[in-house]
Amino acid sequence: MKSKIFQVMLFTGLITTGLTTTISAQQKETRAAKEAAKAAEVKGWIDAKQYVFVPQSAIPMGGRVVQLTGEFFLAVSPDSLVSYLPYYGRAYTAPIDPTKNSMDFKSKSFDYTSTPRKKGGWDITIRPKDNRDVATINLTVGESGYGTLQVTSNSKQPISYNGVLREKRAKSKK
């Protein structure tokens, strides 16, 4: 009698283990498929130069992290670059117009290079030609869409932002 109970318990345990392993494998496959789809989506945005970087935190050279709660962004499209980013840090020269932030600008003329990283993701370098203050914008993006943006200025300390890439939607015509 005891051996029958033991056999039933053993059989039930093996079935439960098998089902758990199967479910776990299916969840991993589903997760991998979602990650691959997201990576393909992000790659499409980067290749088309059609995305918006939305910063969630700013990291000035001073080291203190500033959590952002506004509508800040860096919008990239094939023919324009629009930056509306906050700046925290030291300026080396006084601005001509103190009401204007040099991180708020539009550019129609810029160099754009995107190179894939060895372990996934992309390194993007943008050099505005029609903005004297911003020298280089470096964006490092992972396959999940999260990234780090570093802005190097000619008149200020560099600043970095952590955030996420989003699809840039075309404006609807009314």
C-alpha positions in Angstrom: 0.0 0.0 0.0 2.8 2.4 0.9 4.6 1.7 -2.3 1.4 2.5 -4.4 1.1 5.9 -2.6 4.8 6.5 -3.2 4.4 5.7 -6.9 1.4 8.0 -7.2 3.3 10.9 -5.4 6.4 10.3 -7.6 4.3 10.3 -10.8 2.4 13.5 -9.7 5.7 15.2 -8.9 7.2 14.3 -12.2 4.2 15.6 -14.1 4.2 18.8 -12.1 8.0 19.3 -12.7 7.5 18.7 -16.5 4.6 21.1 -16.7 6.5 23.8 -14.8 9.6 23.3 -17.1 7.4 23.6 -20.2 5.6 26.7 -18.9 8.9 28.3 -18.0 10.4 27.5 -21.4 7.3 29.0 -23.1 7.6 32.2 -21.0 11.3 32.5 -21.9 10.5 32.1 -25.6 7.7 34.7 -25.4 10.0 37.1 -23.5 12.7 36.6 -26.1 10.3 37.2 -29.0 9.1 40.4 -27.4 12.6 41.6 -26.8 13.5 40.8 -30.5 10.5 42.7 -31.7 11.3 45.7 -29.6 15.0 45.7 -30.8 13.7 45.6 -34.4 11.3 48.5 -33.7 14.1 50.6 -32.1 16.5 49.7 -35.0 13.8 50.9 -37.5 13.5 54.3 -35.7 17.3 54.8 -35.6 17.8 53.8 -39.2 15.0 56.1 -40.4 16.2 58.9 -38.1 12.7 59.2 -36.8 12.6 59.1 -33.0 12.4 61.2 -29.8 14.7 60.8 -26.8 12.8 61.5 -23.6 15.1 62.1 -20.6 14.1 60.9 -17.2 17.1 62.2 -15.3 19.9 64.7 -15.8 23.5 64.1 -14.6 25.6 67.2 -14.6 29.3 67.2 -14.0 28.7 68.1 -10.4 27.5 64.5 -9.9 24.1 65.0 -8.4 21.3 63.3 -10.3 18.3 65.5 -11.1 15.0 63.7 -11.7 13.1 65.3 -14.5 9.4 65.8 -14.5 8.8 68.0 -17.5 8.2 67.6 -21.2 11.8 67.6 -22.1 13.0 65.9 -25.3 15.5 65.6 -28.2 13.6 65.0 -31.4 15.4 63.6 -34.4 14.1 63.5 -38.0 16.0 63.2 -41.3 15.8 66.9 -42.0 15.7 68.5 -38.5 16.9 68.2 -34.9 14.9 69.8 -32.1 16.3 70.0 -28.6 14.4 71.1 -25.5 16.6 69.9 -22.6 17.3 71.4 -19.2 20.9 72.4 -18.3 22.5 72.1 -14.8 26.1 72.9 -14.5 28.8 75.6 -15.0 28.9 77.9 -18.0 32.4 79.2 -19.0 31.0 82.3 -20.8 27.9 84.4 -20.0 25.1 84.0 -22.5 24.1 87.0 -24.7 20.5 86.5 -23.8 20.2 85.1 -20.3 16.6 84.0 -20.9 17.6 81.5 -23.5 19.0 78.1 -22.7 21.6 76.8 -25.1 20.2 73.3 -24.9 16.9 74.6 -26.5 17.6 74.8 -30.2 16.5 73.7 -33.6 18.9 72.6 -36.3 18.4 71.9 -40.0 22.0 71.2 -40.7 23.8 68.4 -38.8 26.0 65.3 -39.2 24.4 62.0 -38.1 26.3 58.8 -37.7 24.9 55.6 -36.2 27.1 52.5 -35.5 25.9 49.2 -34.0 27.6 48.1 -30.7 29.2 44.7 -30.3 26.8 43.5 -27.6 23.7 45.1 -29.0 22.4 48.6 -29.3 23.8 51.6 -31.1 26.1 54.5 -30.7 24.8 57.7 -32.4 26.8 60.9 -32.9 25.1 64.1 -33.9 27.1 67.3 -34.7 24.9 70.4 -35.3 26.5 72.6 -37.9 24.3 75.6 -37.4 24.6 75.9 -33.6 27.8 77.5 -32.2 27.3 76.4 -28.7 26.5 72.6 -28.9 29.6 70.7 -30.2 28.5 67.1 -30.1 25.5 65.0 -29.0 26.3 61.4 -28.2 23.5 58.9 -27.8 24.0 55.4 -26.6 20.9 53.2 -27.0 20.3 49.6 -26.0 18.0 47.2 -27.9 15.2 47.9 -25.3 15.2 51.6 -26.2 16.8 52.9 -23.0 19.8 55.1 -23.4 22.2 57.8 -22.3 22.5 61.1 -24.0 25.6 63.2 -23.5 25.8 66.8 -24.7 29.2 68.5 -25.1 29.1 72.3 -25.4 31.7 74.8 -26.4 30.8 77.1 -23.5 29.6 74.9 -20.7 30.4 71.7 -18.9 29.1 68.5 -20.5 25.9 67.1 -19.2 24.3 63.6 -19.5 20.7 62.4 -19.5 19.3 58.9 -18.9 16.0 58.2 -20.7 14.1 56.3 -23.3 13.6 56.4 -27.1 10.1 56.7 -28.4 8.7 56.7 -31.9 8.3 60.1 -33.4 4.9 60.4 -34.9 4.2 62.5 -37.9 2.1 65.6 -37.2 -1.5 65.2 -38.4 -2.7 67.8 -40.9 -6.0 69.4 -40.2 
